[in-house]
Amino acid sequence: MTELSSLVQPVIITFNRSGKLYSTLQAFLPLCRDGLILHVLDNASVDDTRDVVVTFQKLTENIRYRKNPINIGGNANIVRSIELSDSVYHWIVGDDDVWNFERVDELWQVVRQQRADIIRLGWLVGSSSRGKLLPLEEISRKEALFYPSCSMISATVIRRQLAREFVRESYANVGNFMPQLVPILKAASAHKKITVYSLESDLITHIPGEEAGIFVGDFNWVATWMRSTLCIDSPTERKRFVKSIWNYQGRRSPGLLGWVKYGLNVAFYSKSFKISQKRYFGEMWVYGEGVRAFTAFLWMVYLFTPRWAAWLAYKSYYRIFFGKVITKQEVAPRISSVRL
C-alpha cells in the first residue's frame, strides 16, 4: 500500500447508474494508476454496474468492488461506506459529479499534513475561506452556506476518527437527510476543536440530478433536513443549521429575500396542485428553531390563499423570474420512484 492510500481511500457509492459510474471511474483512473486505492460500494444494482467496474479493474489493481446483497437505502449505504477501509481520512464519492484533478496536489498536501479534520473540495465554499485552515466554530458562524457545503458527499473529506466516533448517531439519522453531516453537527454542538481546510481550487463541479424524485414542489425536502437537528445538542448550532437550510434554498437572492421567494414559490405551487403540506409545516415548526415566525408566515399564506389565486401568483412568479408564460400542463407534478 502506498503512503497516499494509507491516508485516504475514496469510496464511490452507486446504484443502477452504470453510465455515470463509468465517467466517474474514468476521472479517478489516473489517480488509481498513481497508487490511490478506490472502492466501489454497489447498493445491489441490477444493471451492468459490476461489468463496468471489472472493465476498470483490468486497467489498474487499485479498484476494489463490494456489492450489498440487498438495497439498504442510499443513506444507509453512505454510512456503511466507512467500513471499507482504515485510512486516516474518509472520502465518500457520488457517481454523478464532474471532476478536475489538474490541481489535486493541494489535496494530497493537506492530507499528508493531517492538520485538517474536514477538507472541502470546492462546492459552496466562501471565497474568504479558500486556502485556509480555520476552526469549525468560526467558519460555521461566518459562512451562511457552510453546512450545505458539507452536505455534498463528494466534496467533503473527513477525518475517519471523527466519523467513527459518531457512526451510531449517523445510522440513527438515515431516515432523515445527510447522515454524513452528523459527525460535523455533533462536533460543532459539543464545541470540539475541529479544523476545516477549504481548497483554493475546486476539484468538483456538482451536477444536480435531473431524475424526478420524491420531493416535487413541496416542503418535504426542508422538513426532512430540519429533522436532522435531533442530533444537535447546542441551541445556537441548531439555529445556524436551520438558517443554513433556508439560505441554501434561497441562495439565488440575498438574505431574507431569497427565503421569501423560495417559500412563496413552493407554497403557491403546492396549493395550486393540491399537494398537502400540513405535515411538513408541522415538522418545520417543531424542528425549525430560530425561523418559526417565518414558517408561520408561509403556513398562513398556504392555508388562506384560494387555489385560483395561488395559481395566478405562481404564474406571475414564473413570468417575472423566468420570463416565460406557463400552463398547468407544463408544470404539473411528475412523481417517479425515488432513486436510492
Stockholm file with secondary structure:
# STOCKHOLM 1.0

chainA/1-340         MTELSSLVQPVIITFNRSGKLYSTLQAFLPLCRDGLILHVLDNASVDDTRDVVVTFQKLTENIRYRKNPINIGGNANIVRSIELSDSVYHWIVGDDDVWNFERVDELWQVVRQQRADIIRLGWLVGSSSRGKLLPLEEISRKEALFYPSCSMISATVIRRQLAREFVRESYANVGNFMPQLVPILKAASAHKKITVYSLESDLITHIPGEEAGIFVGDFNWVATWMRSTLCIDSPTERKRFVKSIWNYQGRRSPGLLGWVKYGLNVAFYSKSFKISQKRYFGEMWVYGEGVRAFTAFLWMVYLFTPRWAAWLAYKSYYRIFFGKVITKQEVAPRISSVRL
#=GR chainA/1-340 SS CCHHHHHEEEEEEESSCHHHHHHHHHHHHHHHHTTCCEEEEECSCCSSHHHHHHHHHTTCTTEEEEECSSCCCHHHHHHHGGGGCCCSEEEEECSSCEECCTTTHHHHHHHHHTCCSEEECSSSCCGGGBTEEEEHHHHHHHCTTHHHHHHCGGGEEEEHHHHHHTHHHHHHTTTSSCGGGHHHHHHHHTTCCCEEEECSSCCEECCCCCSCCSCSSSSHHHHHHHGGGGGCCCHHHHHHHHHHHHHHHTTTSCHHHHHHHHHHHHHHHHHHTTCCCHHHHHHHHHHCTTCHHHHHHHHHHHHHSCHHHHHHHHHHHHHHHHCCCCCHHHHCCCCCCCCC
#=GC SS_cons         CCHHHHHEEEEEEESSCHHHHHHHHHHHHHHHHTTCCEEEEECSCCSSHHHHHHHHHTTCTTEEEEECSSCCCHHHHHHHGGGGCCCSEEEEECSSCEECCTTTHHHHHHHHHTCCSEEECSSSCCGGGBTEEEEHHHHHHHCTTHHHHHHCGGGEEEEHHHHHHTHHHHHHTTTSSCGGGHHHHHHHHTTCCCEEEECSSCCEECCCCCSCCSCSSSSHHHHHHHGGGGGCCCHHHHHHHHHHHHHHHTTTSCHHHHHHHHHHHHHHHHHHTTCCCHHHHHHHHHHCTTCHHHHHHHHHHHHHSCHHHHHHHHHHHHHHHHCCCCCHHHHCCCCCCCCC
//
